[in-house]
Amino acid sequence: MRLFDLPHDYTRFDRRDRLTLNDPLMAWARWTIHLLGEARGWKRGVREDIEQGLTTLLAGRVDGEPVLHSEMSPVLRKRVIGVGRTIDVLTRMGLFHDDRRPPFEDWLTGKLDGLAPGIGRDVEAWLRVLHDGGPRNKARAPATVYGYMSRIRPILLTWSDRYDHLREVTRDDVLAALDQLHGHHRHHALIALRSLFSRAKKNGTIFRDPTRRLRVGQYPYGVLQPLLTGDIDRSVQAATTPAARVMVALAGVHAARAADMLALRLDDVDLGNRRIVIASRARPLDDLTHRLLLDWLRHRAARWPNTANPHLLINHITATTTAPASGQGASLILHKQAATLERLRIDRILEEALACGGDPLHLASVFGLDTKTAIRYADSARQLLITAAEEQDLAGSGEPKGRNHP
């Protein structure tokens, strides 16, 4: 039986201890490397690096003893060996244990700093349910959790100077805090406060919900404006790689989101029948997108001939895995451009809305939009069409167009 859990000292490793053909653990590791390498298209050098790293990590280890991330990461990084691929092999073998502290815990500690103890306990319980979910609660996206807390943390700090618990907060306190905010800041802060007090009421830590019957209301969105031709031209010129040109075409022609582009798989593209499936919706391929996809696939086959990644868009990091590319890399394609991928997508939908006269049913059918989003684009298109018609009437009548003209 083990009396102490001591960290492994890999500096005392001797390669002769493990480089034997009769070692069953190392033979298992080599076979696992071979299986994953064949499935993911690892080159010979990548396989040799992983084998070298595992030779060090598995030396002198008791059968079934897991490899800790805190122990292996410094060793592999010092030898310039991929940590992620080594983790995949160890996970397949059932010998990996991730002992890292979750980033959410560090973020939560920082956000609770400065709050009164009673308020902090309620806020912590609320944030954990949002992040992790519960028996009757679905976990929210991390961006939603971080956004909720960022909106109301200044309000909670102000209340912490006067109160020790959320049950002391009154309706007047909530209204006074909301009166200091305007526009979408007030809108999102009220949503977060209602969620917080609703959770506290369910947990029994407050007697009355001060946000009850405070209506969030419909947020008054502004009129969407089309992009300028010069902005679009500059974004097209900035897309210099085959992958970037494909993404610009998918956003500007098919109104695809960046997340949907990165989720595309090779099976979703049918070049022969000129069809592409984006977000589970089949769409016809135009000549421009068809040509750009051919260029990208030729570049992909020449650059990574052995890759087993099933996704359409890959890079030098994901070529040796089966995971999709990250959204951070997609956002850098049109960095500092007015016409980003998201703005190109919005402009394409708005263009269709103007062409169909602001018909929300048509927009929902073509792009798969939900009801509220389709109505928003339709309202913007109608407003732009009315404005254009008024300007034409003024130009035809010869009356000057001024700021104070009715």
WODA-V819491 format. One record per pair of residues at least 12 apart in sequence whose C-alpha atoms are under 6 Angstrom apart, sorted by the first residue. I is the first residue (numbers start at 1). GAP is how many residues later the second one is. Records with the same first field share a line. If there is no record, write none. Layout:
I->GAP, GAP
This chain:
18->41
40->268, 280, 281
41->265, 266, 267, 279
42->278
50->36
66->29, 30, 31
67->28, 29, 30
68->29
69->29
115->42, 45
116->44, 48
118->46, 47
119->46, 47
148->44
151->38
152->37
167->39
170->40
171->39
194->17
197->12
223->157
224->156
226->121
231->107, 108
232->107
242->54
246->46
249->40
251->90, 93, 94
252->92, 93, 96
255->90, 93
260->19
264->47, 48
265->45, 46, 47
266->44, 45, 46
307->12
309->12, 13
353->25, 28
354->27
358->20, 23, 24
359->19
360->14, 15, 18
